[in-house]
């Protein structure tokens, strides 16, 4: 009976995933994230209301940006994950947003000093390039996923931890922006929890963010997944530690 449920949950994961939308597992309560002491959206909205030109870096499928209207007169968005680009264009271009597909953080397709506000949720960036395209006195708001994020998943699966990003934390990012000449107006880092209430929700998550376990496949990790499934059946959930930090910085006049 347990194996049958396990296989059924894994089969269910093959449902279509589009853009950056986790509603399939979040709106059903199958995956929940812990609370942190700030809200990226609540910080972004007043900045957007007072901006004349806005760039959203790493817009995904445009789901979040579309909910932050009304926009300033000039709005652009970038996206580096190729499958998301047509999704973002379909969502955002009718709203007057110029969507640019990019293949790196340097040499973005924008003029110097083009934006007075740049927002960035969970997207990589080059501090120097942000400084180039941000107008003097402009604001850069970013929420980032720290290098310790959800490594409990890797440990539970017996998968290697990607040490490429272990250095990525608030202190490192704060120092980078300071060296680029930014004034730091807000900086916080916190650790919360993410819970998965069935194995299908966990696998759905891993398929959506392939960088967590780069070699992930159901076949390769079938046995540890089944052990996690049994643990969830007994405990009610599997929990992993999240790592988030936020920075609000202003370029010098």
matplotlib code that plots the C-alpha trace (Angstrom):
import matplotlib.pyplot as plt

x = [0.0, 2.8, 4.7, 1.6, 1.0, 4.7, 4.6, 1.3, 2.8, 5.9, 3.7, 1.7, 4.8, 5.0, 2.2, 3.2, 5.4, 5.5, 7.4, 8.1, 4.8, 4.7, 1.0, 0.5, 2.1, 1.8, -1.9, -2.8, -0.6, 1.8, 4.8, 5.0, 7.8, 8.5, 8.1, 10.8, 10.8, 10.5, 8.3, 10.1, 6.8, 5.9, 9.4, 9.2, 5.7, 6.4, 9.7, 7.8, 5.1, 7.8, 10.0, 10.1, 12.0, 12.1, 14.0, 13.0, 16.0, 15.2, 11.4, 10.8, 7.5, 6.5, 4.1, 5.4, 6.1, 2.6, 1.2, 3.2, 1.2, 0.7, 4.1, 6.2, 6.3, 9.2, 9.5, 11.8, 12.5, 15.3, 15.2, 18.0, 16.2, 15.2, 11.9, 10.7, 11.2, 8.1, 6.1, 7.3, 6.6, 3.1, 2.4, 4.2, 4.3, 0.5, 1.2, 3.8, 6.9, 9.9, 11.2, 14.8, 16.3, 19.9, 22.7, 24.7, 24.9, 27.4, 26.7, 23.0, 21.1, 20.5, 22.0, 24.0, 21.9, 18.7, 16.8, 16.2, 14.9, 16.2, 14.5, 15.8, 14.3, 16.4, 18.4, 22.2, 23.7, 26.9, 27.3, 29.3, 26.7, 23.8, 25.8, 26.3, 22.6, 21.3, 21.0, 22.9, 20.9, 18.9, 17.8, 18.7, 16.5, 17.4, 16.3, 18.7, 18.9, 21.9, 24.4, 23.1, 19.6, 17.9, 21.1, 19.3, 17.6, 20.9, 22.0, 18.8, 19.2, 22.9, 23.5, 26.6, 26.1, 26.9, 29.9, 30.0, 27.6, 28.4, 30.2, 27.1, 25.6, 24.7, 28.3, 29.7, 27.0, 27.1, 30.9, 30.5, 28.0, 30.0, 33.2, 31.2, 30.3, 26.7, 25.3, 23.6, 20.2, 18.9, 20.6, 19.1, 19.7, 17.5, 17.1, 13.6, 12.2, 10.6, 8.3, 7.3, 4.2, 4.5, 7.3, 5.6, 5.8, 9.6, 10.2, 8.1, 10.3, 13.5, 12.4, 11.6, 15.0, 17.5, 20.5, 19.7, 20.5, 22.0, 22.0, 18.6, 16.3, 13.6, 15.4, 18.8, 17.4, 14.6, 15.7, 16.5, 13.2, 11.3, 13.1, 12.1, 8.5, 8.4, 9.7, 7.1, 4.4, 5.6, 6.4, 4.0, 6.6, 10.2, 11.8, 14.8, 16.5, 16.1, 18.6, 17.4, 18.8, 17.7, 19.7, 18.5, 21.2, 21.5, 24.0, 26.0, 25.0]
y = [0.0, 2.4, 1.6, 2.2, 5.7, 6.4, 5.6, 7.5, 10.7, 10.4, 10.0, 13.0, 15.1, 14.8, 17.5, 20.6, 23.2, 26.6, 29.8, 30.1, 29.0, 26.6, 26.9, 23.2, 22.3, 25.6, 26.3, 22.8, 23.1, 20.3, 22.6, 25.5, 28.0, 29.5, 33.2, 35.8, 39.3, 41.2, 41.1, 41.6, 42.6, 45.1, 46.7, 46.8, 48.3, 51.8, 52.0, 51.1, 53.7, 56.4, 55.2, 56.6, 53.6, 50.1, 46.9, 43.5, 41.2, 37.5, 37.9, 34.2, 33.9, 37.4, 36.2, 38.3, 41.5, 41.4, 41.6, 44.8, 47.2, 50.0, 50.4, 53.5, 54.9, 52.7, 49.1, 46.3, 42.8, 40.2, 36.5, 34.1, 30.7, 30.1, 28.2, 31.1, 33.8, 33.2, 32.7, 36.1, 37.8, 36.5, 37.7, 41.0, 42.5, 43.2, 45.2, 47.4, 45.6, 45.1, 41.6, 40.8, 37.3, 37.3, 34.8, 36.3, 39.0, 41.2, 43.5, 43.8, 45.3, 48.6, 52.1, 53.5, 55.2, 53.9, 52.9, 54.7, 51.4, 47.8, 45.0, 41.4, 38.4, 35.3, 36.2, 36.5, 39.8, 41.7, 44.6, 46.6, 46.1, 47.0, 50.2, 51.0, 50.8, 52.4, 56.2, 58.2, 58.1, 55.1, 52.1, 48.5, 46.0, 42.4, 39.3, 36.4, 32.7, 32.1, 29.3, 27.2, 27.0, 23.6, 21.6, 19.3, 17.9, 17.0, 15.4, 13.4, 12.1, 11.4, 13.9, 16.2, 19.8, 22.4, 24.1, 26.7, 28.9, 28.2, 31.6, 33.4, 35.1, 38.6, 39.5, 38.6, 40.4, 43.5, 43.8, 43.5, 46.3, 48.4, 48.0, 49.1, 52.4, 51.6, 52.9, 50.1, 51.1, 47.7, 44.4, 41.3, 37.6, 34.9, 31.1, 29.7, 26.3, 24.7, 21.8, 19.1, 17.2, 14.4, 13.1, 14.3, 17.9, 17.5, 15.9, 18.7, 21.2, 19.5, 19.3, 23.1, 24.1, 21.7, 23.5, 22.2, 18.6, 18.9, 15.2, 14.6, 12.0, 9.8, 6.7, 7.7, 8.7, 6.2, 4.4, 7.5, 9.1, 6.0, 6.2, 9.9, 9.0, 6.5, 9.1, 11.6, 9.0, 8.5, 12.2, 14.1, 16.2, 16.6, 19.8, 21.7, 24.9, 27.9, 30.7, 34.2, 37.7, 41.1, 44.2, 47.6, 49.8, 53.3, 54.3, 57.4, 60.7]
z = [0.0, 0.9, -2.3, -4.3, -2.8, -3.3, -7.0, -7.4, -5.9, -8.2, -11.3, -10.3, -10.4, -14.2, -14.4, -16.4, -14.8, -16.4, -15.5, -11.9, -10.4, -7.4, -6.9, -7.8, -4.4, -2.4, -3.0, -1.9, 1.2, 0.2, 0.6, 3.1, 3.8, 7.2, 8.1, 7.8, 9.3, 6.0, 2.9, -0.4, -2.1, 0.7, 0.4, -3.4, -3.8, -2.4, -4.4, -7.6, -6.9, -6.7, -9.6, -13.1, -14.6, -13.3, -14.1, -12.7, -12.9, -13.3, -13.7, -14.1, -15.9, -14.9, -12.2, -9.4, -11.4, -12.9, -9.3, -8.5, -10.7, -11.3, -13.0, -13.7, -17.3, -18.3, -17.2, -18.3, -17.2, -17.8, -17.7, -18.2, -18.1, -21.8, -21.1, -19.0, -21.6, -23.8, -20.7, -19.3, -22.6, -22.8, -19.3, -19.3, -22.8, -22.8, -19.6, -21.4, -20.0, -22.3, -21.6, -22.5, -22.6, -21.3, -21.1, -18.3, -15.7, -17.6, -20.5, -20.0, -23.0, -21.3, -21.4, -18.6, -15.9, -17.5, -14.3, -11.1, -9.5, -10.0, -8.1, -8.0, -6.2, -6.2, -9.3, -9.7, -10.6, -11.3, -8.8, -11.4, -14.1, -11.7, -10.8, -14.5, -15.5, -12.3, -12.3, -9.6, -6.4, -7.7, -5.6, -5.9, -3.9, -3.8, -1.9, -2.3, -1.6, 0.6, -0.1, 2.9, 1.4, 1.6, 1.7, 4.1, 1.0, -0.5, 2.8, 3.0, -0.5, -0.2, -3.0, -3.2, -1.9, -4.6, -2.9, -5.7, -3.7, -0.1, 0.2, -0.9, 2.2, 3.5, 4.5, 1.1, -0.9, 1.4, 0.9, -2.9, -3.1, -0.7, -2.8, -5.8, -4.0, -2.9, 0.3, 2.1, 3.5, 4.7, 5.2, 7.0, 6.8, 8.3, 8.4, 8.3, 7.4, 4.4, 4.9, 2.3, 3.4, 0.8, -1.4, -4.6, -3.4, -2.8, -6.2, -7.9, -6.1, -7.2, -10.8, -10.8, -9.3, -11.0, -9.5, -6.0, -7.0, -10.5, -11.3, -9.9, -11.4, -9.8, -11.1, -9.7, -6.3, -6.1, -2.9, -0.8, -2.0, -0.8, 2.6, 2.8, 1.8, 4.7, 7.1, 5.9, 6.4, 10.0, 10.9, 8.7, 6.9, 5.8, 6.8, 5.3, 6.5, 4.2, 3.9, 2.8, 2.9, 1.7, 0.7, -0.2, -1.6, -3.1, -5.8, -5.1, -6.6]

ax = plt.figure().add_subplot(projection="3d")
ax.plot(x, y, z, "-o")
ax.set_aspect("equal")
plt.show()
